[in-house]
Amino acid sequence: MPDDDQTRRLLERTLHHALDYLDGMPERPIPAAQTTEELEQAFGGPLPAEPSDPLEVIDELVSAADPGLAALASPRFFGFVVGGAYPVSVAADWLTSAWDQNAGLREVTPAHSAAREAVQAWILDLLGLPATATVGTVTGGMMANFTGLAAGRHAVLARHGWDVEGYGLQGAPHVTAIVGEGRHSTIDLALRYLGLGAPTVVACDGQGRIRIDALAQALAATDGPLLVALQAGEIHSGAFDDFDAAIGLVHDRGGWVHVDGAFGLWAGASDATRHLVRGYERADSWATDSHKTLNVPYDSGLAIVADPVAHRAAFGVNAPYLIQSQGAPDPFELTPEFSQRGRAFVLWATLRTLGRRGVSDLVEGLHDNAVALADGVRALGGEVLNDVVFTQVSTAWGDDETTAAVERELVADGQTWMTGSTWHDRRVLRIAVSNWATDAEQVGRTLEALDRARRAAGFAS
């Protein structure tokens, strides 16, 4: 058995290291100071033949890792939609590790089950989704999309008389999956994992919203089981599909509508942005990733399915060695995983701390900061290529070569990070506003860094 005093010293030392890192976050340069190749010597070498002192190992880990840590939680990091982490969510995450609950079975870990079911009710209420839906806690947005589409695959094949869980896909009616050309790549991956192959792609408008006329034309050419993936938050523009118009068309054809809302689903939690998701409550499944807009640590995806029977049918299994619930579904029946971390503790603590108003304020604050950054870009002479409806801003700085140069100078400066991409055949510098800690001061510092970068790149307004 481990020595209790040693365990306490180890965790206290770890707390000290963690606080040092978090305290330094606001001023820390965002890019990592060393590359993977440069760090391999510190982390590599032969595995020691004998055990090591855990205190020394933690100190060694911190020393080796520090120059290779990118400050992704910085309030001036806008490179990907990753958010930060509220202090209460970090604290709950630490407790989750300490409690070490395998949360797959409802009756075995009742504390987590009660927290998970409270979180389910809170989220459905916050987002205005059907109160009878079921929510699976998964690793992230990718698996949330997979889960919703898997439930959809079950449902649409069952409507055509095919038991996909019993017979697989060999000999099954062909399932048509329709997506907009602006969809996220995880939708394609989820369809691939589900054995459905590449989707039918229909045109989008200039903001990345699926064109209703193009969707109607694709639906008219479709016969048989049907899945349609819509989007709440396009990655370059933040645009939202027209759920009111699209969902009715798909349901008229007997199809299943899945909404990929990795970061945009939370627009439904604020009066100021709820119009963006008007009608999305009539969809059949929804996916989001709480480490993005809700700002909790990673491993926090949510898969929401309106039909509990389809949800459970896609993932449920019985075995005599399991202690299974006789009523509500076991968590493992709503996800692709048996063993799973107690993810609901972090969500419960974060939502309980924020409350309804806090979540709304968070969503509105992210949007307001995106608008302020877009205004600042225009003031510096840059172009804003999208309508800033939520939290994404795509900018251009003259021609593609100059835009790429601004990106390089910005990363070299180290004070902020924005990610280059290509959108509508133009090189863009994308700003994704996701961090709760970003405020007016951090927006100002970001624009100062952007000004330095565009000057260094030779861009003159």
Secondary structure in CASP SS format (residue, H / E / C, confidence):
PFRMAT SS
TARGET T0000
AUTHOR 0000-0000-0000
METHOD secondary structure of the structure
MODEL  1
M C 1.00
P C 1.00
D C 1.00
D H 1.00
D H 1.00
Q H 1.00
T H 1.00
R H 1.00
R H 1.00
L H 1.00
L H 1.00
E H 1.00
R H 1.00
T H 1.00
L H 1.00
H H 1.00
H H 1.00
A H 1.00
L H 1.00
D H 1.00
Y H 1.00
L H 1.00
D H 1.00
G C 1.00
M H 1.00
P H 1.00
E H 1.00
R C 1.00
P C 1.00
I C 1.00
P C 1.00
A C 1.00
A C 1.00
Q C 1.00
T C 1.00
T H 1.00
E H 1.00
E H 1.00
L H 1.00
E H 1.00
Q H 1.00
A H 1.00
F H 1.00
G C 1.00
G C 1.00
P C 1.00
L C 1.00
P C 1.00
A C 1.00
E C 1.00
P C 1.00
S C 1.00
D C 1.00
P H 1.00
L H 1.00
E H 1.00
V H 1.00
I H 1.00
D H 1.00
E H 1.00
L H 1.00
V H 1.00
S H 1.00
A H 1.00
A H 1.00
D H 1.00
P H 1.00
G H 1.00
L C 1.00
A C 1.00
A C 1.00
L C 1.00
A C 1.00
S C 1.00
P C 1.00
R C 1.00
F E 1.00
F C 1.00
G C 1.00
F C 1.00
V C 1.00
V C 1.00
G C 1.00
G C 1.00
A C 1.00
Y C 1.00
P H 1.00
V H 1.00
S H 1.00
V H 1.00
A H 1.00
A H 1.00
D H 1.00
W H 1.00
L H 1.00
T H 1.00
S H 1.00
A H 1.00
W H 1.00
D C 1.00
Q C 1.00
N C 1.00
A C 1.00
G C 1.00
L C 1.00
R C 1.00
E C 1.00
V C 1.00
T C 1.00
P H 1.00
A H 1.00
H H 1.00
S H 1.00
A H 1.00
A H 1.00
R H 1.00
E H 1.00
A H 1.00
V H 1.00
Q H 1.00
A H 1.00
W H 1.00
I H 1.00
L H 1.00
D H 1.00
L H 1.00
L H 1.00
G C 1.00
L C 1.00
P C 1.00
A C 1.00
T C 1.00
A C 1.00
T E 1.00
V E 1.00
G E 1.00
T E 1.00
V E 1.00
T C 1.00
G C 1.00
G H 1.00
M H 1.00
M H 1.00
A H 1.00
N H 1.00
F H 1.00
T H 1.00
G H 1.00
L H 1.00
A H 1.00
A H 1.00
G H 1.00
R H 1.00
H H 1.00
A H 1.00
V H 1.00
L H 1.00
A H 1.00
R H 1.00
H C 1.00
G C 1.00
W C 1.00
D C 1.00
V H 1.00
E H 1.00
G H 1.00
Y H 1.00
G C 1.00
L C 1.00
Q C 1.00
G C 1.00
A C 1.00
P C 1.00
H C 1.00
V C 1.00
T E 1.00
A E 1.00
I E 1.00
V E 1.00
G E 1.00
E C 1.00
G C 1.00
R C 1.00
H C 1.00
S H 1.00
T H 1.00
I H 1.00
D H 1.00
L H 1.00
A H 1.00
L H 1.00
R H 1.00
Y H 1.00
L C 1.00
G C 1.00
L C 1.00
G C 1.00
A C 1.00
P C 1.00
T E 1.00
V E 1.00
V E 1.00
A C 1.00
C E 1.00
D C 1.00
G C 1.00
Q C 1.00
G C 1.00
R C 1.00
I E 1.00
R C 1.00
I H 1.00
D H 1.00
A H 1.00
L H 1.00
A H 1.00
Q H 1.00
A H 1.00
L H 1.00
A H 1.00
A C 1.00
T C 1.00
D C 1.00
G C 1.00
P C 1.00
L E 1.00
L E 1.00
V E 1.00
A E 1.00
L E 1.00
Q E 1.00
A E 1.00
G C 1.00
E C 1.00
I C 1.00
H C 1.00
S C 1.00
G C 1.00
A C 1.00
F E 1.00
D C 1.00
D C 1.00
F H 1.00
D H 1.00
A H 1.00
A H 1.00
I H 1.00
G H 1.00
L H 1.00
V H 1.00
H H 1.00
D H 1.00
R C 1.00
G C 1.00
G C 1.00
W E 1.00
V E 1.00
H E 1.00
V E 1.00
D E 1.00
G C 1.00
A C 1.00
F C 1.00
G H 1.00
L H 1.00
W H 1.00
A H 1.00
G H 1.00
A H 1.00
S C 1.00
D C 1.00
A C 1.00
T C 1.00
R H 1.00
H H 1.00
L H 1.00
V H 1.00
R C 1.00
G C 1.00
Y H 1.00
E H 1.00
R H 1.00
A C 1.00
D C 1.00
S E 1.00
W E 1.00
A E 1.00
T E 1.00
D E 1.00
S C 1.00
H C 1.00
K C 1.00
T C 1.00
L C 1.00
N C 1.00
V C 1.00
P C 1.00
Y C 1.00
D C 1.00
S C 1.00
G E 1.00
L E 1.00
A E 1.00
I E 1.00
V E 1.00
A C 1.00
D C 1.00
P H 1.00
V H 1.00
A H 1.00
H H 1.00
R H 1.00
A H 1.00
A H 1.00
F H 1.00
G C 1.00
V C 1.00
N C 1.00
A C 1.00
P C 1.00
Y C 1.00
L C 1.00
I C 1.00
Q C 1.00
S C 1.00
Q C 1.00
G C 1.00
A C 1.00
P C 1.00
D C 1.00
P H 1.00
F H 1.00
E H 1.00
L H 1.00
T C 1.00
P C 1.00
E C 1.00
F C 1.00
S C 1.00
Q C 1.00
R C 1.00
G C 1.00
R H 1.00
A H 1.00
F H 1.00
V H 1.00
L H 1.00
W H 1.00
A H 1.00
T H 1.00
L H 1.00
R H 1.00
T H 1.00
L H 1.00
G H 1.00
R H 1.00
R H 1.00
G H 1.00
V H 1.00
S H 1.00
D H 1.00
L H 1.00
V H 1.00
E H 1.00
G H 1.00
L H 1.00
H H 1.00
D H 1.00
N H 1.00
A H 1.00
V H 1.00
A H 1.00
L H 1.00
A H 1.00
D H 1.00
G H 1.00
V H 1.00
R H 1.00
A H 1.00
L C 1.00
G C 1.00
G C 1.00
E E 1.00
V E 1.00
L C 1.00
N C 1.00
D C 1.00
V C 1.00
V C 1.00
F C 1.00
T C 1.00
Q E 1.00
V E 1.00
S E 1.00
T E 1.00
A E 1.00
W C 1.00
G C 1.00
D C 1.00
D H 1.00
E H 1.00
T H 1.00
T H 1.00
A H 1.00
A H 1.00
V H 1.00
E H 1.00
R H 1.00
E H 1.00
L H 1.00
V H 1.00
A H 1.00
D H 1.00
G C 1.00
Q C 1.00
T C 1.00
W E 1.00
M C 1.00
T E 1.00
G E 1.00
S E 1.00
T E 1.00
W E 1.00
H C 1.00
D C 1.00
R E 1.00
R E 1.00
V E 1.00
L E 1.00
R E 1.00
I E 1.00
A E 1.00
V C 1.00
S C 1.00
N C 1.00
W C 1.00
A C 1.00
T C 1.00
D C 1.00
A H 1.00
E H 1.00
Q H 1.00
V H 1.00
G H 1.00
R H 1.00
T H 1.00
L H 1.00
E H 1.00
A H 1.00
L H 1.00
D H 1.00
R H 1.00
A H 1.00
R H 1.00
R H 1.00
A H 1.00
A C 1.00
G C 1.00
F C 1.00
A C 1.00
S C 1.00
END
